[in-house]
Amino acid sequence: MHTATERLEFAPPPTRGLVRAVGLAIVAHALLLAMLTVGVHWKRDATPVTVEAELWSAVPQEAAPPPAPPPPPPEPTPEPPKPQVQTPPAPTPQLPDPAIAIAKEKARLQKEKELQQQRLEQERLAKAKLEQEKKLKEAQKQKQLHEEKAARERELREKLAREKKQQQEQQKQLDAKAAAEAKKLAEMRQQQIERALRMAGQAEGSGSADSRGTAAKSSGPSPSYAGRIKARVKPNITYTGTPVGNPTAEVEVRTSPDGTIISRKLIKSSGVKSWDDAVLNAIDKTEVLPRDVDGRVPSSLLLVFRPND
């Protein structure tokens, strides 16, 4: 039963319309034979038609003998019958060999399997190629980012180096300027001393017993004058910060003979801008410096201020 089922499964499908085609062929051949038969019989049975006529006249005349009958026409030669075309019977379908059908099916399945494997292999290769291209693009992107970062860092280092060099040059210029101003201030002091000595001449000295000068009186401020100036300026200092250590700010102050402050200039910064500003603002608020014990006010003074003094 199983073998018969397999044969029917792999057998070719039956031809559709076979019975109808055979019937139409038989009917066509029958009509053809009937037409041939009728045509041959019509030509064979046809007889010639004879017509007789009599002529009457006023004079009786003897009638002429009738004409001899014409010879009968020759019988037509019958046409040879046409060969009948017989439709060959439809071939009986042969059932295929099950072994051949099974082998073909196995070959088809094997071919489909190979095609599937080839398609999977092509997809795998395409995916691997895409992954490789993606990794290559990512590596190029990372390399570009690294190069850009290195370029930015190099540019930043160069910029910092230039700024540091400029700061060093500016500091050198400031130091040179401060040194020149300090030297100039020292020269001005020396000139004031020399001028005071020349003005004193040979006047009688007014110094203490252990003084060794030759002038009539000391040209510089008294030892207590610095404390009196600080006592006048320090209450005007407004500073709320807490500096590290005890930074020193040196300020040059120029005054008129009556002690009025004409100008002030920061000679040496303490390094703490808020302390320097507080000192300069305090000097501006003081406006007038006290007189020394001799009633004079030096025209130029170098004042030193420290937060912890």
Disulfide bonds with the S-S distance in Angstrom:
none
